[in-house]
Structures are given as C-alpha cells and as structure tokens.
Amino acid sequence: MSTLLTFISVTDGKIKRSSLEVLSRCNELAAEHGLKSAALIISDKASEASEEVKAYGPDEIYTIEDPIFKNHINAPLLKALSSAIEQVKPQLVAFASTESSKDILGALAANRNAPALADVSEFELTDNGVKAKRPVMASKIISAVEAKGSPVLLTVRSGSYDVAESSSDASVEAISFSFDDADLKATLKEIIGAAGDKIDLSEAQTVIAAGRGVKDEEGLKMIDELASVLNAGIGASRALTESGVYDPSLQIGQTGKVVSPQLYIGIGISGAIQHVAGMINSKVIVAINKDPDAPIFEIADYGIVGDLYKVLPPFIEELKKVKNN
C-alpha cells in the first residue's frame, strides 16, 4: 500500500500548526484513495513529539532523533530526509511551507531526482502524481500546476487546510541515522530572534498588523496593549519595517511572512496587494482605517472607518471587559 508522508516541523520542542494542517489533508486523501498516511518527525526530541502527533490521526509515525537536529542545519536534514524516503518509499512527501522547507526543497528534489511543487494552496492526487493550485503575482492569479512521478515533493501554504484531530494508535518506528560533524561545511554559530516578537507570527492564532497610520509612540503603545489583551502576534506593513519602526522579520506580505490566523486585525493598513498576499488566508479579517475607500475593506469581514487613535482606546477597553467576564 502506497504512503503519503508528511514532514512534521518541530521548533524549540513545539510542533508547528501548519505541519498538522498538511497532515490532516494527507489523512483525508489517504482515506479517499485507500492509502496510508504517515508522519515523519526529525528532531532532537522526536520520540516526545510522536506522542502528540498521534492525536492527529496518522496511520504510522517515523522518527529520526539526534542532537544535531536541535537547530535547522541543511546537510544533516537532507541526509535524514533521504534516508526516510528510501525506507518508506512514499508517493508523496508533503511539507508545510516554512522558511526551513523552502531552504531545502530544491536540494532534496535534485538529490532524489523528484518533481517538486512549492507553496501550493490546494492539492489533489492523480493517477500518476499530484495536481495543485498555487497563488502567483501576489495572489492576483491562481496557477494550476501538476507534477508526475514518485515521490512528488510538495510544500503547502499555512492556513490552506484546517487541523483535524483524530486520535490514532499509530505505530512508531525509529529510522537509524548517523552524521559526522566533520562533514559539515557550514557551522551554525548563533540564532538571533526578532526583538519584541514574542509570538511566532506564522503560528499565531491572532495577529495584530500595524500600518503607516501608526505614526508615533502613542500608536505603538496601543498596538502593544491590544496584542497583550488578545495574546496576539504583532506584524507590520512594509512601510513600517523599512522605516525602522518594526524589525524586518515582522513584515507581512509578498516579500515578508505569510500568516493565516483565526483573527487578523489590520490597523492603519491600506491593503496594498503586496500586503494582502501575506494575510489573505486569515479566517476573520478586521480592518481599522480612516479612509473609507481603503482596499483592505474589500476583503475585510468587519471594517471600522475612523481614526485609530480614537477607535482603539474604547475598543481595547471593551475587549478587556469581555475578557474579564
């Protein structure tokens, strides 16, 4: 029986929600086509993560555990993925579209002589491969793409599918692995995180995005307060990251991060297509802008036309009351 293999991304001991979205879709396709759905965990604590993954319905779980996987390093990760593909022989290897998967997809495809589809928003199985849809040109166009062969490598945009919990009694199999540190041509010295980004934007359930309308310390303090009340991640438009108001790693958009929270609140953001490309998969979109003709209102589920400096204080107070009750 053929297998659909989902790579489960683990960062700082936490499983990325986007990986569970991909696993849920592979579970669905496996059930439809009479295939097996398997999860692959490559981490320094893979055995611990496997117990959590069982709650999301895979038929099988494969683990590769080694201290070298505490941080993302391409060479050992590529070797581990190749070892897993050789052992499992899947017809599909699916990843969440993250910085790390984007970093290795091309090399893995070349090493395995496998077709690859990157950053898709939908995918289906065909008789001899995969067909998918992929947003291009800042999501203004949806491109239909297809790959033939086995295995097909695939990365899936965050928020494309919902996470479906379905507890299973999946078997867990460890794949043997060894890597000589002397083979490393590049050494990871330090990881520098963005100051103030307390919540990973790509995983946040709620995102507060600040735009050009947030023009001074008073506005920034209100953004921080709103994020604190909602336990939200803070992102920004390109205008604010280029001007140095926010760290460039917090930019949301075509050339920044792609987010797919349950709730996105855009404050003082006009809704340029480049920004929209990074947040269009948000489940509920709220926009606050003083310009009634701002493009963001065309995609917003809820819109408030008004000066953010007058709108946010009572808005925050009402949220505090709701939260306290």
NORPEQUI-V879676 format. One record per residue. N is the residue number from 1. RES is the residue in one small letter. SS is DSSP state (hx for helix, st for strand, lp for the rest). D_CENTER is the distance of its C-alpha to the mean C-alpha in Angstrom with 1 decimal. Layout:
# NORPEQUI-V879676
N:RES:SS:D_CENTER
N:RES:SS:D_CENTER
This chain:
# NORPEQUI-V879676
1:m:lp:29.5
2:s:lp:26.5
3:t:st:23.1
4:l:st:19.5
5:l:st:17.6
6:t:st:14.0
7:f:st:12.8
8:i:st:11.5
9:s:lp:9.7
10:v:st:11.8
11:t:st:12.0
12:d:lp:15.2
13:g:lp:16.0
14:k:st:13.1
15:i:st:11.0
16:k:lp:7.3
17:r:hx:7.2
18:s:hx:4.6
19:s:hx:7.4
20:l:hx:10.0
21:e:hx:9.1
22:v:hx:9.9
23:l:hx:12.8
24:s:hx:14.2
25:r:hx:14.5
26:c:hx:16.2
27:n:hx:18.4
28:e:hx:19.5
29:l:hx:20.3
30:a:hx:22.1
31:a:hx:24.2
32:e:hx:25.1
33:h:hx:26.2
34:g:lp:27.8
35:l:lp:25.4
36:k:st:23.9
37:s:st:20.3
38:a:st:19.6
39:a:st:16.9
40:l:st:17.0
41:i:st:16.4
42:i:st:17.3
43:s:st:17.8
44:d:lp:20.8
45:k:lp:20.7
46:a:hx:19.6
47:s:hx:22.5
48:e:hx:21.5
49:a:hx:18.0
50:s:hx:19.6
51:e:hx:21.4
52:e:hx:18.4
53:v:hx:16.9
54:k:lp:20.3
55:a:lp:19.6
56:y:st:17.1
57:g:lp:19.8
58:p:lp:19.7
59:d:lp:23.2
60:e:st:23.0
61:i:st:21.0
62:y:st:21.6
63:t:st:21.2
64:i:st:21.9
65:e:st:22.7
66:d:lp:24.0
67:p:hx:24.0
68:i:hx:22.9
69:f:hx:19.3
70:k:hx:19.2
71:n:lp:17.4
72:h:lp:15.7
73:i:lp:18.7
74:n:hx:18.8
75:a:hx:22.2
76:p:hx:22.2
77:l:hx:18.7
78:l:hx:20.0
79:k:hx:23.2
80:a:hx:21.6
81:l:hx:19.5
82:s:hx:22.8
83:s:hx:24.7
84:a:hx:22.5
85:i:hx:22.8
86:e:hx:26.5
87:q:hx:27.0
88:v:hx:25.0
89:k:lp:25.6
90:p:lp:22.8
91:q:lp:22.9
92:l:st:19.1
93:v:st:16.5
94:a:st:13.0
95:f:st:9.7
96:a:st:6.0
97:s:lp:5.8
98:t:lp:5.4
99:e:hx:8.7
100:s:hx:10.5
101:s:hx:10.2
102:k:hx:11.2
103:d:hx:13.9
104:i:hx:15.5
105:l:hx:15.1
106:g:hx:18.3
107:a:hx:20.3
108:l:hx:19.6
109:a:hx:20.6
110:a:hx:23.7
111:n:hx:24.6
112:r:hx:24.5
113:n:lp:25.8
114:a:lp:23.1
115:p:lp:21.8
116:a:st:18.1
117:l:st:16.1
118:a:st:13.1
119:d:st:10.3
120:v:st:11.9
121:s:lp:11.6
122:e:st:14.3
123:f:st:16.2
124:e:st:19.6
125:l:st:21.9
126:t:st:25.2
127:d:lp:28.4
128:n:lp:27.5
129:g:st:23.8
130:v:st:20.9
131:k:st:20.7
132:a:st:17.7
133:k:st:17.0
134:r:st:15.2
135:p:st:15.2
136:v:st:17.4
137:m:lp:19.4
138:a:lp:17.1
139:s:lp:16.5
140:k:lp:20.3
141:i:st:20.7
142:i:st:19.1
143:s:st:20.2
144:a:st:21.3
145:v:st:20.8
146:e:st:22.2
147:a:st:22.4
148:k:st:25.3
149:g:lp:25.9
150:s:lp:24.8
151:p:lp:22.4
152:v:st:19.9
153:l:st:16.7
154:l:st:13.7
155:t:st:10.1
156:v:st:8.3
157:r:lp:6.3
158:s:lp:3.9
159:g:lp:7.2
160:s:lp:9.5
161:y:lp:11.0
162:d:lp:12.2
163:v:lp:12.4
164:a:lp:16.0
165:e:lp:17.9
166:s:st:20.8
167:s:lp:22.6
168:s:lp:24.0
169:d:lp:26.5
170:a:lp:24.6
171:s:st:26.5
172:v:st:25.0
173:e:st:26.2
174:a:st:25.9
175:i:lp:25.9
176:s:lp:28.3
177:f:lp:27.1
178:s:lp:28.7
179:f:lp:28.1
180:d:lp:30.6
181:d:hx:29.5
182:a:hx:32.2
183:d:hx:30.3
184:l:lp:27.6
185:k:lp:28.3
186:a:lp:25.8
187:t:lp:25.7
188:l:lp:22.9
189:k:lp:25.0
190:e:lp:22.8
191:i:lp:19.3
192:i:lp:19.5
193:g:lp:17.1
194:a:lp:17.3
195:a:lp:20.2
196:g:lp:19.7
197:d:lp:15.9
198:k:lp:16.4
199:i:lp:13.2
200:d:lp:9.7
201:l:lp:8.7
202:s:lp:4.9
203:e:lp:6.4
204:a:lp:9.6
205:q:lp:11.5
206:t:st:13.7
207:v:st:13.4
208:i:st:16.7
209:a:st:16.9
210:a:st:20.2
211:g:lp:22.0
212:r:lp:25.4
213:g:lp:27.3
214:v:lp:26.5
215:k:lp:29.3
216:d:lp:30.7
217:e:hx:30.4
218:e:hx:31.2
219:g:hx:28.2
220:l:hx:25.9
221:k:hx:27.5
222:m:hx:26.8
223:i:hx:23.1
224:d:hx:23.0
225:e:hx:25.2
226:l:hx:23.2
227:a:hx:19.9
228:s:hx:22.0
229:v:hx:23.5
230:l:hx:20.2
231:n:lp:18.4
232:a:lp:15.8
233:g:st:13.7
234:i:st:15.6
235:g:st:14.6
236:a:st:17.2
237:s:lp:18.5
238:r:hx:19.6
239:a:hx:23.1
240:l:hx:22.6
241:t:hx:20.7
242:e:hx:23.4
243:s:lp:26.1
244:g:lp:25.0
245:v:lp:24.5
246:y:lp:20.8
247:d:lp:19.3
248:p:hx:17.7
249:s:hx:14.5
250:l:hx:14.1
251:q:st:14.6
252:i:st:12.6
253:g:lp:13.4
254:q:lp:14.1
255:t:lp:14.9
256:g:lp:12.5
257:k:st:9.0
258:v:lp:7.2
259:v:lp:6.9
260:s:lp:7.6
261:p:lp:9.9
262:q:lp:13.0
263:l:st:15.1
264:y:st:15.0
265:i:st:18.3
266:g:st:19.2
267:i:st:22.4
268:g:lp:24.7
269:i:lp:22.2
270:s:lp:24.0
271:g:lp:21.1
272:a:lp:21.6
273:i:hx:19.9
274:q:hx:18.0
275:h:hx:16.4
276:v:hx:15.9
277:a:lp:13.9
278:g:lp:11.1
279:m:lp:11.4
280:i:lp:13.3
281:n:lp:11.0
282:s:lp:11.9
283:k:lp:14.2
284:v:st:17.0
285:i:st:17.8
286:v:st:20.7
287:a:st:22.4
288:i:st:25.2
289:n:st:27.3
290:k:lp:31.0
291:d:lp:31.1
292:p:lp:31.5
293:d:lp:30.8
294:a:lp:27.4
295:p:hx:25.1
296:i:hx:22.3
297:f:hx:24.8
298:e:hx:24.6
299:i:lp:21.1
300:a:lp:21.4
301:d:lp:22.2
302:y:st:24.3
303:g:st:25.9
304:i:st:28.3
305:v:st:30.6
306:g:lp:32.0
307:d:lp:32.1
308:l:hx:29.2
309:y:hx:31.8
310:k:hx:33.7
311:v:hx:30.9
312:l:hx:28.7
313:p:hx:31.5
314:p:hx:32.6
315:f:hx:29.0
316:i:hx:28.0
317:e:hx:31.3
318:e:hx:30.9
319:l:hx:27.4
320:k:hx:29.1
321:k:hx:31.9
322:v:hx:29.6
323:k:hx:27.7
324:n:hx:31.0
325:n:lp:32.5
